[in-house]
Structures are given as C-alpha cells and as structure tokens.
C-alpha cells in the first residue's frame, strides 16, 4: 500500500529538535546535527552549522532555523569559517588547489616540499586526509598512482616504466603492491577488475561511492557505522582492493545526485551492481518499485515478494542495502506510518522524504 510521504501522521509534531537539544549540540560542536538545523547569532547577523568552531555567543543571542534558506530569509549572513551554504563534507577552500592538481595529474609523485610550495602545511594536509579518507595524503596519492598504473597495464604499457611512474624503485616492489591490492602481479593485473572509490559532497553530508568500470557497487553516507563492513563485503565479493579514484560511473552518479537534491530527478539511471543473497535482492528490487514521493511498510514489502511472514528478514535486508537513495530504503516506514530507523540516521530519512514530498517533516528527540 503506497502512502504519500506528506501524509505521515507525525506531521503534527514540532519541526526541530527541542531548544535544549540544539543549544547543547551547538555549544558542543556536534557534527551529528549538521544539516538538521542552523544557528543564527543575533549580535553578529551570522548563521552557522552546529559544528562551527568559531567563538560561541551567549545562549540568549542565538536562534535556530531548519534550513540555510530560512536563515538567509531572516537576514543572516553565512559564516565564513564553517561555510553553511556549501554541501556538508565539501573540501575546505585551502585544500582546493591541491585536490585540483591531483585530479589533473594523478600520477604525480608528491613530496612535502611540493605541499609547502603551495603554501600548505604537510601536517595539516595529513590530518585532513586521515580524517576524511582514513589515510595520509601520501598514501592517498600513492593509491591514485597505482590505480592509474593498473589502467595502463590493461593498455599494454611497459611494466618497468609504470613501476617507476608509480613511485616504486623496483619492479619487485611494484608487483608486491599490485599483489597486495588486487591479488595479481605484472600482466595478470590486466585481467583484474578495477574498483575505485571517492567521496561525493551532498546537502546531507558526504557520501562514499564505489564503482567498477561498469556499475556502482556502493553509495553510502560516509559516517554510517556499517560502512567498513560493507566495504569489506565488496572487496571479498569482487576479489579486488578498492583504491581512490573516479570513473564514468562515479561521475554519472555524482551528476545525478546533484539533480536529485535539487529536486529535478526522480529516477536514477546509473547502472548498479547488487551484491546480496537471493532474498536480499528480492527485497531490494521491491524497494526500487516504490514510487518517488510515497512510502510503504515492511509488511507491504514482505507481501509484495510473497513472503508475508518474513517482515523481520525484510527489515534486515533493508538495513543491509549498500546503495542508499538509489535503492530507496528511506521510503519504508512503520506499519502505523511513523518513521523507523535508517542506517544513515533518522534525520536524513526525514530530509529525503521531505525532499521527495516537498513537505517538511518533524524532527524530534525520539
């Protein structure tokens, strides 16, 4: 049974967390509330994200807004430190020149002196990459070079030359790295599937996208607790290491996500690769059939796949979905119409349903 997202009965409740919760999150610089609300400072006329590190005003001098647009309409200017108008997780301005140069020449071998030449502190760059990518910048750029080398092996380029370009002093070291990353050495790497990953900024926080040359394998919010386990499952299923990079599939999903969050896309065309059990894939297929702007219950899904008593198994499969938004598990609610859990956070589920129904849904402390 399809139900319009705007008809969920919780609509009678408040549209923001309690003031006490928001004050606590703002003064605690709680990143978990970024995207849920924005804080306007009446004495400065500036509005910020909850996680902003700027000096905090007195509590009596702040007010709260559900969206950046509402803060702007109230006459506030965006903070220059936390940049609330940018998608959450967007790389900071001071790092942009480096990221652009890495994208222009992913095979370049970087040294600390190169970073200093760009007026960047190597330690600051290291901390940012470790926080956002789980590796240092040098490890990141080395992985990019290795991914580029694998592509050239497939084109038939000379192995010794590729080893040197990738930053290895010997062919043996290069082969060892290939074996560690993709389970093959030398020309054997040409037959291995290349799997790349990147972070895509969105209004609800950065998402991690993982893809082969042919299909998207994973799309998930970067702060989801299940993400490491999901990545391990993909590595095991595809028998390949995931390396930083991009390809046409990732470029397409990044473009489509932009359209989706702008309210101009209801159906994604990016090819996907589902890696689940037969039962899970039955559930995920049923999820893809839920029309944009509507919701169903777990019981509805169980009946659709002709397993009416398997409601709990349906819920588990919902939680195991590795392609957020594309396989719209956010459109599944409780049998009574109330919003239920969501791997990316219940606040994101509300925001996605708001986007699709063009109606603001409540956010409470429950």
Long-range contacts (C-beta under 8 A, 24 or more apart in sequence): 1-296, 1-297, 1-300, 2-290, 2-291, 2-294, 2-295, 2-296, 3-294, 3-295, 3-296, 3-333, 3-337, 4-293, 4-294, 4-295, 4-357, 5-293, 5-294, 5-295, 5-331, 5-353, 5-354, 5-356, 5-357, 5-359, 5-361, 6-357, 6-358, 6-359, 7-337, 8-295, 8-333, 8-337, 8-338, 8-339, 8-353, 8-361, 9-336, 9-337, 9-338, 10-337, 10-338, 10-339, 10-361, 10-362, 10-364, 11-359, 11-361, 11-362, 12-362, 13-362, 13-364, 14-362, 14-363, 14-364, 15-66, 15-360, 15-361, 15-362, 15-363, 16-64, 16-66, 16-363, 17-363, 17-364, 17-365, 18-364, 18-365, 19-64, 21-365, 22-50, 22-64, 23-59, 23-62, 25-50, 26-50, 26-56, 26-62, 27-56, 27-59, 29-53, 32-223, 32-345, 33-347, 34-88, 34-205, 35-88, 35-203, 35-204, 35-205, 35-347, 35-348, 35-351, 36-347, 36-363, 37-64, 37-65, 37-66, 37-363, 38-64, 38-65, 38-66, 38-67, 38-68, 38-70, 38-71, 38-84, 39-63, 39-64, 39-65, 40-64, 40-65, 40-71, 40-74, 40-76, 41-76, 45-75, 45-76, 45-77, 46-76, 46-77, 46-78, 46-79, 47-71, 47-72, 47-76, 47-77, 47-78, 47-79, 47-84, 48-79, 48-81, 48-82, 48-84, 49-79, 49-82, 49-84, 49-88, 51-82, 52-79, 52-81, 52-82, 52-84, 53-81, 53-82, 54-79, 54-81, 54-82, 66-360, 66-363, 86-201, 87-201, 87-202, 87-203, 87-206, 88-201, 88-202, 88-203, 88-204, 88-205, 88-206, 89-132, 89-199, 89-201, 89-202, 89-205, 89-206, 89-222, 90-201, 90-206, 91-132, 91-201, 92-128, 94-120, 95-120, 95-125, 95-128, 98-125, 98-137, 102-141, 102-144, 106-141, 106-144, 106-145, 106-147, 106-148, 106-245, 107-144, 107-145, 107-148, 107-149, 107-165, 107-166, 108-141, 108-145, 109-141, 109-145, 109-167, 110-137, 110-138, 110-141, 132-199, 132-206, 132-222, 133-199, 133-244, 140-244, 142-166, 142-167, 143-181, 143-243, 143-244, 143-245, 144-243, 144-244, 144-245, 146-177, 146-178, 146-181, 146-243, 147-194, 147-196, 147-243, 147-244, 147-245, 148-245, 149-174, 150-178, 150-182, 150-189, 150-192, 150-194, 151-194, 153-186, 153-187, 153-189, 153-190, 154-189, 154-190, 159-186, 159-187, 180-241, 181-241, 181-243, 182-240, 182-241, 183-239, 183-240, 183-241, 192-240, 193-238, 193-239, 193-240, 194-240, 194-243, 194-247, 195-234, 195-235, 195-238, 195-240, 195-241, 195-242, 195-243, 196-242, 196-243, 196-244, 196-245, 196-246, 196-247, 196-250, 197-231, 197-242, 197-243, 197-244, 197-245, 198-244, 198-245, 198-246, 198-250, 200-250, 200-253, 200-254, 200-257, 202-257, 202-261, 203-261, 203-351, 204-261, 204-344, 204-348, 204-351, 204-352, 205-348, 207-257, 207-324, 209-250, 209-253, 209-254, 210-234, 210-242, 211-247, 211-249, 211-250, 211-253, 212-238, 212-249, 212-273, 213-247, 213-248, 213-249, 214-249, 214-271, 214-273, 215-249, 215-271, 215-272, 215-273, 216-249, 216-250, 216-253, 216-270, 216-271, 216-272, 216-273, 216-323, 216-326, 217-272, 217-273, 217-275, 217-322, 218-322, 218-323, 219-253, 219-322, 219-323, 219-324, 219-325, 219-326, 220-322, 220-323, 220-324, 220-343, 220-344, 221-324, 221-343, 221-344, 221-345, 221-348, 223-344, 223-345, 224-343, 224-344, 225-343, 226-319, 226-343, 230-322, 233-275, 233-322, 234-275, 234-322, 237-275, 238-275, 253-326, 257-325, 260-325, 260-355, 261-355, 263-355, 263-358, 266-292, 266-293, 266-356, 267-292, 268-325, 268-326, 270-326, 272-323, 272-326, 272-327, 274-323, 274-327, 275-322, 276-317, 276-320, 279-307, 279-310, 279-313, 279-317, 280-317, 280-320, 282-307, 283-314, 283-317, 283-318, 284-317, 284-321, 284-323, 284-327, 287-318, 287-321, 287-327, 287-328, 287-329, 287-331, 287-332, 288-326, 288-327, 288-328, 290-328, 290-331, 290-332, 292-356, 293-356, 293-357, 294-331, 295-331, 295-332, 295-333, 295-337, 295-353, 296-331, 296-332, 296-333, 297-332, 297-333, 297-334, 297-335, 298-332, 298-334, 298-335, 299-335, 301-332, 319-343, 325-352, 331-356
